[in-house]
Amino acid sequence: MTLKAWQVYDAVKSLASTLPVTTPILLIHNGMGTIEELQNIQQPLLMGTTTHAARRDGNVIIHVANGITHIGPARQQDGDYSYLADILQTVLPDVAWHNNIRAELWRKLGRQLCD
């Protein structure tokens, strides 16, 4: 689902109550601080960032630029779900797994500040 950062907590909290605790939840959005709000979620939390670009045309989302998606565990206890990068790679390449995703998130934030 597409959300703004301020909407993530309520949406994930609601979704988590319906999912098995073994189902990972992947968050890819602009903004930081949502993981700190979600510390009590039992499901594994993954974070990501992407340089793919899309635009909306009425009710249609149009993919306008290819990029790279970086994903990794949000918390130390969230484990190794690197196989998800391989699965996502088949749908929307390129996808890279990072054991320390926060470094990549900070890099993207730095690039955005320079733009």
C-alpha positions in Angstrom: 0.0 0.0 0.0 1.2 3.5 -0.7 1.4 5.7 2.4 3.1 8.9 3.7 5.5 8.5 6.6 3.0 9.9 9.1 0.5 7.2 8.1 2.8 4.2 8.5 2.4 3.5 12.2 -1.4 3.2 12.1 -1.4 1.1 8.9 1.3 -1.3 10.1 -0.2 -1.6 13.5 -3.6 -2.6 11.9 -2.0 -4.9 9.4 0.3 -6.6 11.9 -2.7 -7.8 14.0 -3.9 -9.8 11.0 -0.5 -11.3 9.9 1.4 -14.3 11.3 4.3 -13.2 13.4 6.7 -14.9 11.0 5.6 -12.7 8.0 8.1 -9.9 7.3 6.8 -6.4 6.7 8.8 -4.3 4.2 8.6 -0.5 4.5 9.8 1.6 1.5 8.9 5.2 2.0 10.4 8.6 2.2 11.0 9.8 5.8 12.7 8.3 8.8 11.6 7.6 12.3 8.8 5.1 11.6 10.9 2.1 12.8 11.3 3.7 16.2 7.5 4.0 16.4 7.1 0.3 15.4 9.5 -1.3 18.0 6.6 -3.4 19.5 5.6 -5.0 16.2 6.3 -8.7 16.5 6.8 -9.4 12.8 10.2 -9.0 11.3 10.5 -5.4 9.9 12.5 -4.6 6.8 13.3 -1.2 5.5 14.2 -0.1 2.0 14.8 2.7 -0.4 14.5 2.9 -4.1 15.6 5.1 -7.0 12.8 3.8 -9.3 10.4 6.6 -10.2 6.7 6.7 -10.9 4.0 9.2 -11.5 0.3 9.2 -11.2 -2.0 9.8 -14.3 -5.5 9.9 -12.8 -6.0 6.5 -11.2 -3.1 4.9 -13.0 0.5 4.7 -11.7 3.1 4.9 -14.5 6.6 3.6 -13.9 8.8 6.3 -15.5 12.4 5.4 -14.5 14.3 2.3 -13.6 16.5 2.3 -10.5 17.9 0.2 -7.7 16.0 -0.9 -4.6 18.0 -1.5 -1.4 16.4 -3.6 1.4 17.5 -4.9 4.8 16.5 -5.6 8.4 15.2 -2.7 10.3 16.2 -4.1 13.7 19.0 -6.4 14.7 16.5 -9.2 15.8 14.7 -9.1 12.4 17.0 -11.8 10.9 18.1 -12.7 7.5 15.5 -12.3 4.8 18.0 -11.8 2.0 16.1 -14.3 -0.1 13.4 -11.6 -0.5 15.8 -9.6 -2.6 16.0 -12.5 -5.1 12.2 -12.8 -5.2 11.8 -9.0 -5.7 14.5 -9.0 -8.3 12.3 -11.1 -10.6 9.5 -8.5 -10.4 11.3 -5.1 -10.3 15.0 -5.3 -10.8 17.5 -4.3 -9.5 17.2 -5.3 -5.8 20.2 -5.4 -3.3 20.2 -6.8 0.2 22.1 -4.9 2.9 22.7 -6.3 6.4 23.1 -2.6 7.4 20.3 -0.9 5.5 20.5 2.3 7.6 23.7 3.3 6.0 22.0 3.2 2.6 19.0 5.2 3.9 21.4 7.9 5.2 23.2 8.0 1.8 19.9 8.5 0.0 18.9 11.3 2.4 22.3 12.9 1.9 21.8 12.8 -1.9 18.3 14.3 -1.6 19.6 17.1 0.5 22.1 17.9 -2.2 19.5 17.9 -5.0 
